[in-house]
Each structure stands twice: as C-alpha cells, then as structure tokens.
Amino acid sequence: MTPRAEVVKGRNMTRTYLLFTLAAAAALAGCNKESHTIVAGGPPGDDTNVAATTPVALPPSITASKIYRCADNAVVYVDYLSDNKTANVRTEKGGSPTQVVAPQAGQPMTAAGGYSVDGTAAASSAKIAVPGHPAQSCKA
C-alpha cells in the first residue's frame, strides 16, 4: 500500500468514527430530560382503592397440636387455633382437616358430619366425636 493510500484509508476511518459519534450525540440530544415520577394508586388523596385502606384480619394461627388416643383405641389429631374457639380435627396423620367451631371460647366446638371437640389446648384430655365413633374420652 502506498503512503497516499494509507492517508486516504485513515481519513475514511476517521470520518466513519466521526459520523458514528455525531449520530450517537444526536440520538442522546433527542431524549426528553423531564423528571418522571411514578406513583402507584393515583395522586395523593385518591382513596379509590378502598380494599388497600381497610384493616385486614389475619386467620388464627395454630397454638397447639395434639395427638389423642381415645377409649376405643382410635387416634385423632387436633390442632387448636389461637382464637380459642376453633380447632382442626383429622382422623389420619396426613388427612384433610375438618374445622370445628365454638360459639364462644371455652364451649364445645362442633362441625357438621358428627365432629365435636370438648377440651382445650392446655388440658391433657378431651371429649372427641368423629364420624363412626361416638363422643368419648381421649388422652393426649
């Protein structure tokens, strides 16, 4: 390559880089420089989302889980809940629970289908009825 060809090639490369630089600068100059603030839920004072502003009541948590052996040798699993008037009863270890509810704390808890629990999480025994078994004394 002759010295003259090298100079022409160098100028073309310089021009190419210069054109790319000018195109990039023009693209950036076209950007909108306004401040963008995104506010979820609309403008302040907009109370259209009533569900987000109402208090939420959490479900009761499990305070005690007990395994009872009843008089007829049946095994019953009871999870007592923190509201002191609800419990989940299962007749099998991995079975689906049936929820029993009392009208007030300290009263017997019942559910449709023949389920009932008369006892508390603190007591070592309870009177429990499940379908196919009458209410009987069961020990934890």
C-alpha positions in Angstrom: 0.0 0.0 0.0 1.3 3.4 -0.9 1.7 6.2 1.6 -1.0 8.1 -0.3 -3.5 5.1 0.1 -2.7 4.9 3.8 -3.6 8.5 4.3 -6.9 8.1 2.4 -7.8 5.0 4.3 -7.0 6.8 7.6 -9.2 9.7 6.7 -12.1 7.4 5.8 -11.8 5.6 9.1 -11.7 8.9 10.9 -14.8 10.1 9.1 -16.6 6.8 9.9 -15.8 7.2 13.6 -16.8 10.8 13.5 -20.1 10.0 11.8 -20.9 7.4 14.4 -20.1 9.8 17.2 -22.3 12.5 15.7 -25.2 10.1 15.3 -24.9 8.9 18.9 -24.8 12.5 20.1 -27.8 13.4 18.1 -29.8 10.4 19.5 -28.9 11.4 23.0 -29.8 15.0 22.4 -33.3 14.0 21.4 -34.0 12.4 24.8 -36.6 14.0 27.0 -34.9 15.2 30.2 -38.0 15.8 32.2 -38.2 14.2 35.6 -40.5 11.1 35.7 -42.2 10.2 38.9 -44.3 7.1 39.0 -46.9 6.9 41.8 -48.8 3.7 42.4 -52.5 4.2 43.3 -53.0 7.6 41.7 -52.5 11.0 43.1 -52.2 11.6 46.8 -55.6 11.8 48.5 -57.1 9.4 45.9 -59.0 6.8 48.1 -60.4 4.8 45.2 -58.6 1.6 46.4 -60.7 1.0 49.5 -59.5 -2.6 49.8 -56.0 -1.4 50.5 -57.1 1.0 53.2 -59.4 -1.3 55.2 -57.9 -3.3 58.1 -57.1 -6.9 57.4 -58.0 -9.6 60.0 -55.5 -12.5 59.8 -56.7 -16.0 60.3 -55.9 -17.6 63.7 -52.7 -19.5 64.0 -52.1 -22.9 65.4 -51.2 -22.7 69.1 -51.0 -26.4 69.9 -51.1 -29.7 68.0 -52.1 -32.8 69.9 -52.5 -36.4 69.1 -55.2 -38.1 71.2 -55.7 -41.8 71.8 -59.4 -42.5 72.5 -61.1 -45.1 74.6 -61.9 -47.3 71.6 -58.2 -47.1 70.6 -58.8 -44.6 67.7 -56.2 -41.9 67.1 -57.4 -38.3 66.5 -55.2 -35.3 65.6 -56.3 -31.9 66.8 -54.8 -28.5 66.0 -56.0 -25.8 68.4 -56.1 -22.3 67.0 -55.3 -19.0 68.6 -58.8 -17.6 68.8 -59.6 -20.3 71.5 -62.8 -21.3 69.8 -61.6 -23.1 66.7 -59.7 -26.3 66.0 -58.9 -28.5 63.1 -59.6 -32.2 63.5 -58.1 -35.1 61.4 -58.6 -38.8 61.7 -55.4 -39.6 59.8 -52.0 -38.1 60.1 -51.9 -36.7 56.6 -55.6 -36.4 56.1 -57.6 -33.3 55.3 -58.7 -31.4 58.4 -62.3 -30.6 59.4 -62.7 -27.3 61.3 -64.8 -27.3 64.5 -66.0 -24.0 65.9 -67.5 -23.0 69.3 -69.9 -20.0 69.7 -67.6 -18.7 72.4 -64.2 -19.6 73.9 -64.4 -22.5 76.4 -67.5 -24.1 74.9 -67.6 -27.4 72.9 -66.5 -27.0 69.3 -68.7 -28.7 66.7 -69.0 -29.1 62.9 -71.4 -30.8 60.5 -71.0 -34.5 60.0 -70.6 -35.6 63.6 -67.4 -33.8 64.6 -67.0 -32.3 68.1 -64.2 -31.4 70.5 -64.8 -30.6 74.1 -61.5 -29.6 75.5 -58.7 -27.0 75.4 -55.1 -26.9 74.3 -53.9 -26.8 77.9 -55.8 -29.9 79.0 -54.3 -33.4 78.8 -57.6 -35.0 77.8 -60.7 -34.1 75.7 -64.0 -35.5 74.8 -63.9 -36.0 71.0 -66.5 -37.3 68.5 -65.7 -38.1 64.8 -68.0 -39.8 62.2 -68.3 -43.5 63.0 -67.3 -43.0 66.7 -69.4 -41.6 69.4 -68.1 -38.8 71.7 -65.6 -40.4 74.0 -62.8 -39.5 76.4 -59.4 -39.2 74.7 -56.0 -38.7 76.2 -53.1 -36.7 74.7 
